Amino acid sequence: MHCSTPSSRRRGRTGERGDHIAPCRANWEAIAPFADAGVYVNNLGSEDRAREAYGEEKYRRLVALKDRVDPENVFHLNANILPSLTT
């Protein structure tokens, strides 16, 4: 496998024939069955993505917690869970 140097990456060359792509794809295919289907929750961007990240049961629990702790949605700049009053 050919690895590019920083100077060759700046010039747009990653290897003579892109030899690095096939091993990367093979590695991904080997580990894909063990990969979790979840998502990274730090920057979801939408309520739908939050539901997907947490799953429906956990999401309902988070909404109940949000209803008790932050019903006016003051803390909304994170992976936002909307209170049930606004959904």
Secondary structure, DSSP 8 states (H G I E B T S, - for coil): -----HHHHHTT---SS-TTHHHHHHHHHHHGGGS-----GGG--SHHHHHHHH-HHHHHHHHHHHHHH-TT----SSS----TTT-
